[in-house]
Structure formats: C-alpha cells, structure tokens
Amino acid sequence: MSRPADAFFVTAEDGVRLRLGLWRGDADRVAGTVLLFPGRTEYIEKYAPVAHRLNAEGYDVLAIDWRGQGMSDRLQDDPRPGHVRDFTDYQLDVVEMIVTATDLDLPQPWHLLAHSMGGCIGLAALHDDLPVASAVFSAPMWGINLRRMPQRIALGLASLAARLGRAGRSAPGSGSGITYLVDEAFGSNLLTNDVDNWCRLLREAASWPDLTIGGASYQWVSGALRECSRLAAMDSPDLPVTVSLGTDENVVSHAAIRDRIDRWPGARLLEIEGARHEVLMDTPDLQQQFYDAALARFKGV
C-alpha cells in the first residue's frame, strides 16, 4: 500500500502561509528527490498517483500548493479567482521549498518536475540557480494560447480592469468562477482523454471544493504574459532537460515551447501523439511515454 504524504505549512518571507506535501520514496532504492511544481488551479492531492510512481523508483517527492491556490493562503477576499499580486512572488514559494528540502535533508540529487504554470515558475527558478541536477517539463507555460486574441489586447484589457478596480476579478475566457472540472463536459475538456482520471478529479473537486479555484484574475493574466515575455528574452539554463508536448495541446503555446527547445542545447522535446494538456492525468499508455522519458532524464544524471 502506498504511503500518504506528510503535509505541513511553512511561511514565506512576505508572510504568506504555504502548504507543502512530502511523499517518501522506497527506502531500499534511494535515487534522489523530485521537486514537483504543479500548474495553475492544482493542489497537492492531485499528484498523489504521480508521487507514488516516483516513490517506487526511489525518489522522495516534495510538492507545493502555490500561493493563492490549494490550502495555501488566498490573496484577496474573493477566494475563487486564481490570483497573485506579482508573478515573481511565486519565487518566494520556491525559496521555501528549497529551505524545507534542505532542512529535511532530502536525498540528492534533486530534480525538477514542473507542469504548465509550474513550468514558467520553474524556468525562472532555474535562472535563479535552483539546485537541481536535471529538469522535466510537462506542457510548460512558456507562452499562453490566447486563441485569436492578440497579446496586446489581453494586456490592454487587464490594464483597464486594474484602473476600474477589477484586477482581482476572473478574466473572460480563463475559466469560471467555480472550477473547470465542474463546468466542463468530459468530451470537450482540454486536459485529458482518460475518463477514469477525469472522474477522480471531478470527485476531488466535489469533495474538497476549498482546494479548487476558478478562472484566472486579470492581474494573474497580465503577470503571466509579462513573465513569459521576460523569460523568452533570456538564454536557456545549462542543465539537462526533457520537455513533453501533446499534439492535442490547446492551453499553452506550442510555438513558445518549440522556440525554447531550439535555443536549449541538448534539450529533448518529447511529442506525445494524442495527449492533451495534462499528460500525467491522461491514458495509461500516454502517461507511460512521459514516465519513461522523465525517469531516463533523472537517472541519466
């Protein structure tokens, strides 16, 4: 039987309370530690199956509820929108993860596993010398798929919302005021082809509504777009990396991911036929392609 995570709270430098979760790996196969950076709207419990797979390979897994989501502090009176004061504030959360991993003396080497928004936070952290030996990204948010809306229009709407005192409101097109899983039908969802995982996540959303959030705030959208642009202008870190991209990806920007890979010497782009945004929550065969590549990267260090 898989061991549950140890969950605990820490406090960031600016006073925001953060929740971390630690799953201990197989003590007979100590291989290192994976720092798990989830995406927007996500929470620690969602990644229990992922952690258990990595535990079986000997990895401890340390995950976080980013500020503004999960059971970490919400940042405004209305707790439903995904909101952050400044996108760089997420780096304060990363610092607390590293402090915790150090205090707990988690086994080396450390590796980064980052999904979606966590991929944006993770790339910024790598530029700030995140102490990991390798990195694996799942559909990293290095650009956002705005469909047909030009970025300047999205930024202009966010700026107008801020002037009107609505920066913390959910931006149209970013999701509902409840949460995506509750509102979206399985057949048209952008996350997974796997009905079992979809039902698991829907049950979690219904059972633990306080873990979920709704659409992204105008301020989050503005901050995310500006952070993606900032990172796009920077060189790639000197680190072994694998990046997965599903052919049915419709949340983040394919072009931004391909541009980064083209500028990252030695990087591997794993294109997974038929995968949607959350390959780690997709069908078993698609998940296995990702795990094979991720473990090869971690073990190759």
N, C-alpha and C positions, 0 to 999 in steps of 0.2 A: 504493500500500500504506500502511495506517495505521501511524503511528509508535507504538512501545511506550511505556509510561510510564517515567519515571525514578523509581525507588523509592529511598527513603533513610530513615534513622532520626533522630529527634530525641528529646530527653529533657525531660519535663515538669518543672515546678518541684518536684514531690514525688518525683522520681527515676524515674518510670515511663517506660520506653522505648516510643516510639510510631513506627509506620511510616506514612509519607506516600507518595503517588504523584502525579506530575505529568505530564499529557499536554499537550504544546504544541499550540496552535491553528495554523491556516493563517496563515502569516506575511504573506500578501497580503491578509488580511481580518481584521485585528486588531479585535476587538469588545469585549474585556474578559476577565474571569476569572470562572469559576464555582467557588465553594467547595462541594464535594459532601459532604454529611453522610449517610452510609449508615445503615441500620437495624440492629437487633439481629441477631446471627448473621452479618452480612455482612462482606465483605473487599474490598479494592481491586480485585482482578482481576475480580470480578463485574461491575463497572461499566465495563469497557473498551469495550463497544459504545456505551454512553451517552456516554462521553467522546469517542469518535470522531465521533459525530453532532454534538456540540457543537464539536469541533475544526473540523469542516468549515464551521461558521458563524463561525469566527474566534475562538472562546473557548478560552483555556487552562482546564484543569480540574485542580484540586487536591483530592484525596480523602484520606481517613484510615482507618486501622484503629483504631477506638476502643480504649481500654484494655480488656483482658480478652477481646479477640477478634482474629481475623486473625493477623498476625505481631507485633502489639504485645504487650507483657508481659501474661501472665495473672496474676491477682491472688491466687491461692491454689494450694495444692499440687495439687488436682484441677483440671486444665485444661478439663474438659468443660462444666461448667455456665457459662452466661453470668452473670458475677458482677461486682459493683462494690461498693466499700466504702461510698460515699455517692454519690447520683446527681449531686450538684453537682460531683463530681470531674471529670465529663466537660467542665466548663467550662475546666479546666486544659488539656485536649487542644485545645479551641478556641483558647486563647491561643497554643499552639504553632503551630497552623495560620496564624494571623494574623501571628505573628512570621516564619514561613517565607515567607509570601506577600510580606511587606514586604521581607525580606532579598533575595528573588529579583526584586524589583521587577516583580511580575506586573502585566500591563496593567490599567488602570482602564477603566470602572467594574467593581467586584466585585459579584457576585450570589450569592445563596444558593439552592442546590437541595438539599432535605432530604427524606428518606423515612422514614416510620414513627418509630422511636425517634429518628432524626436530626431529625425534626420537633419533638420535645419538646426536645431539646438546642438546636435552632436557635431556637425561640421564646424560651427562656431567654437565649440569647446575644444575640438582638435587644434584649431588655430591658437587657442589659449593653453596649449600643451597638456591636454587631457592625458593622464598617464596610462595609456593603453598600448598594447603591442600590435593590435590589428583592429579593423572595424568592418562590420557588415551592416549594410543599409537595406531596408525594405521600403520600396516606393518612397524615397526621401523627398521631403517638401523643399526642393531647391528652387522651385517655382510653382505657382498655383495655376491650375487650369481654370481660367476665367470664362471659358466658352467664348462667346463673341464680344465680350466687354473689354475694351482696351484698358490697360492698367492705369493710364492717366485719368480715365473716367472713374474707375473704382477708387482711386486715391482722392479725386475731387469730391466724390460723394461722402467719403469718410471725413474729409476736412469740413464739409458743410455740416455733417451730423455733429461734429465736435463744436462748431460755432453755435449750433442750436441746442447744445447741452444734451445731445443724444449719443455721445460717443460710446456709452456702455450698452446701448440697445443692439439687438441682433440685426445684422445687415441682411437685406433681402438676398435670397439665393444661397445663404450659408447654412441653412437648416432651420428647423422650427424652434419654438420656444420650449418644447418638451424634450425630445431626443430623437435622433434619426431612426433608430430601430423601431420605435413605437409608431412612427408616422409612415414609414416606407413599406411598401409591399416587397416580399422576397423576390419576386420575379423581376422587379425593376431596380433592385438595390445595386449600389456601386461597389460594395465591399467584398462579397463572397459568392461563390457558386454552391457552397455547401449548406444544405438545408439544416443539417444537424447543428452545425456551429451557429447558424443564424438563429435557430430556436434556443440554443443555450444562451446566446447573448440577449435575446428578447426576454427570456425568463429572468436573467440577471437584472435587466433594466426594470422589469415589472416588480421584482422582489426587493431591489435596492435602489429605488429612484433617486435617493440622495447622492449616489455615486455618479449619476449621469449629468450631462449638461446639454444645452440646446445649441442653437446657431452661434456663430462667432460674432462678437461685437464689432462695430465699426472700428474701434480702436485696435482690436486684435488684427483685423484685416489690414489696416494701414500699417501696423507694425510688422506684420508678416511679410507683406510685399516689399517694404523697405529693407528688411533684413535679408530677404532673398536677393535683392539687388546688390546689397553690400557684399554678401558672400560671393556672388557671381563675379565680382571685380577682383577677387583675391585669388592667389595661386593655390594649388592643391597641397595639402599637407604631405609630408614624406612618411607615408605609412601604408602597409599592405591593406588593400580594401577590396571588398566584393559588394556589388550593388545589384539588387533584383528589381526588375521592372516587368509587370504583367502586360501582355499585349492588349488586354481589355481594361487597362488603367484609364480612369476618367476623373481623378481627383487632383493629382499633381501633374506637373508639366513634363511630358516626355522630352521636349527639346532641352529643358534646363538640365535634366539628368544626363542626356547624351553629351551635351556641351561640357559638363563637368568631367565625365569619364574620358572624353577626348583630351582633357588637359590634366589627367591624373596618371602619370607614368606607372605602368604595371597594374593598373586597376582592371578588375574583371567585371563586365556587365553580363549578368545572368538574365536573359529574356525568357520569361515563362509563358508559354503559349496558353491562352485562355484564362490566365489569372487576372483577378480584379484587384482592387486596391489593397486588400489585406490577405496576402498570400499565406500568412501564418494562421489564418482562420478559414482558409479555403479547403478544397477537397484534399483527401489524404495524399493522392499522387502529386498534386501541386506543392503541398507542404513538403513532401519528401525531397523534391528537387531543391527547395530552398535549404532544408536542413543539411543535405549532402554538401552543398556549396559552402554553407556557413561553417560547418564543422571542419571542412577541408581548410578553410581560411584560418580558423582558430588554431588547428593542430599543426598548420604549416609554419607557424612562427618558431 
